[in-house]
Amino acid sequence: MDDRTGLRIVPDTARPPVNRYGNRPTMKDVAARAGVGLKTVSRVVNGEPGVTPDTERRVQEAIDALGFRRNDSARVLRKGRTASIGLVLEDLADPFYGPLSRAVEEVARSHGALLINGSSAEDPDREQELVLALCARRVDGLVVIPAGDDHRYLEPELRAGVATVFVDRPAGRIDADVVLSDSFGGARDGVAHLIAHGHRRVGFIGDMPRIHTAAERLRGYRAAMEQAGIPVEDSWMSLGVTDPERVRRAAEEMLSGPDPVTAIFAGNNRVTVTVVRVLARHSRPVALVGFDDFELADLLRPGVTVVAQDAAALGRTAADRLFRQLDGTLLAPERVQLPTRLITRGSGELPPAV
Amino acid sequence: MDDRTGLRIVPDTARPPVNRYGNRPTMKDVAARAGVGLKTVSRVVNGEPGVTPDTERRVQEAIDALGFRRNDSARVLRKGRTASIGLVLEDLADPFYGPLSRAVEEVARSHGALLINGSSAEDPDREQELVLALCARRVDGLVVIPAGDDHRYLEPELRAGVATVFVDRPAGRIDADVVLSDSFGGARDGVAHLIAHGHRRVGFIGDMPRIHTAAERLRGYRAAMEQAGIPVEDSWMSLGVTDPERVRRAAEEMLSGPDPVTAIFAGNNRVTVTVVRVLARHSRPVALVGFDDFELADLLRPGVTVVAQDAAALGRTAADRLFRQLDGTLLAPERVQLPTRLITRGSGELPPAV
């Protein structure tokens, strides 16, 4: 028993464990076929010196003939570093995370590391389960888009040297590197844009308020309204899950009754596409600004004005910081905030319908 | 040296390897703190019987206090199975793969397995590198959307018992489970739909012809044209990378000159969204049918008629088959083909402009 790893050691004389599909060829098989000793095979496999070219060729031929592959699980135990990083997303199918994932993967690849990822489906328990499963596989580092707001469960991993960067949303109750878009400022500017086009009755539809970005964007909405001296009515704000049915009902409620809103600020791209569908069937034109850009926003009629964040830059910045942690060139945890950009396309410039 | 794994064994008396960030607590640390023997800690960690409730509590308290975590790399070596599967995609940022990935992940999760994924960026060398890296981590199985067309490099892994299912595109030069959409039939029906609306000069813009789906969809286009007795001119077909610039030029060429096409069949969603952009600026209405559905296709004016494939069903079917291979309930490799569905929304029903 190796007490560091909990590995039960099988002596050479014991029968090796058999999996149900057969056995992989072993170094012993390679040694027998090449007519050399085990140590020689080990040297060739691990690229160590002390083997003649002729012997190396014989070993390589035996490796190719048998299909022998080194087991990197063993290397992980021996060397500490695994050359892999984990990425925990909220939802693999949300298009916002596509460019972010690709950017993280490109940075990982430029460092010779494999990217391992999975999604939490916005469930804090699942996030923790996934993060700890990745740590159990001994990834060198983690980029996390958190679903939960208490990350103290990560403290032993951080002490053990797992590099960690949170992205899109901050870590909760631990001191960690964080890369965010300016959700507050972006939402404030987007709502101010609607107000500048004559709107006073502006609705806000966002994600669940426990999600940091949703709360920040709501705060930006309130700040813009307050700055314009407009008292916000409760019926103008709707926060909750972003499934189309909930968002559709929220939008329809704001747009009905004696004093309907004349403009809507949508808190993320999932909300925006549903609001676009509702407005397409609505009798009066309603102004719309959405947080997050999305494909084809410019081809809708009217084009959809958005507060764009740079998803690829978020991923790239987070991954760069992760590898700087691993290199030892990044010392204290920081909060990096990336700016957003208002892109006007028509929907946010509609005047209030009378 | 354990010859099965190539693991160099560190005796208990040796100094354990130190990584640059500190050391993880060991079972020995847990044993010392709980005042029990190593074997007792091992029993608690591995859920084995023979420990009194009181002792188990003491060990658990020491584990919590020290932040000890079992190293699954060691379990992989000991048990053979890793409860993880790999997914090799073509592009993390292509929205077609979002629902497919999510479906694979849901099936993996229902089997208690972790999903590890990465993308090949349509590069056969990178696909092989990634697949072998995942095998070196000893995933139990692989779902592969292949970039290459020669998968003999996988033969040693298949012999060693790695379950493998190819999805979206077939394996090359090996006998493997494959789950595909009916690219040929879907494209043939989509082109026949355009012909039924009066078009004879129908263009085809697709992906690189070495990609199986692209070749099959081109074959479907040719079949529909032949069935209608329309000789296809070379200038009506353009195959190549799907980057917007190449597709834009291809579409503009087909739409110019003395005998422009009056309809376009787009070979996948990346091509379709670029063609939609070109047509939005074009002087005459041009009919369009695209392979793959995409978000907001129904909200464009006209709505975009598509040949939809069920990306989630592809992922779910592939992952189900993978776990049936692992359970031993799936015997011979098969090719499963899922149907496509024509969704009419307006763009494919436009008559030829005169």
Interface residues (C-beta under 8 A of the other chain):
Chain A: M1 D2 D3 R4 T5 G6 L7 R8 I9 V10 D12 P16 P17 N19 R20 Y21 G22 N23 R24 P25 T26 M27 K28 A31 L38 K39 S42 V45 N46 L66 G67 F68 R69 R70 N71 D72 S73 A74 R75 V76 L77 R78 K79 G80 R81 S84 D91 L92 A93 D94 P95 G98 P99 S101 R102 E105 L114 L115 I116 N117 G118 S119 L130 L132 A133 L134 C135 A136 R137 R138 E155 P156 E157 R159 A160 G161 V273 V276 R277 A280 F294 E295 L296 L299 L300 R301 G328
Chain B: M1 D2 D3 R4 T5 G6 L7 R8 I9 V10 D12 P16 P17 N19 R20 Y21 G22 N23 R24 P25 T26 M27 K28 L38 K39 S42 V45 N46 L66 G67 F68 R69 R70 N71 D72 S73 A74 R75 V76 L77 R78 K79 G80 R81 T82 S84 D91 L92 A93 D94 P95 G98 P99 S101 R102 E105 L114 L115 I116 N117 G118 S119 L130 L132 A133 L134 C135 A136 R137 R138 E155 P156 E157 R159 A160 G161 V273 V276 R277 A280 F294 E295 L296 L299 L300 R301 G328
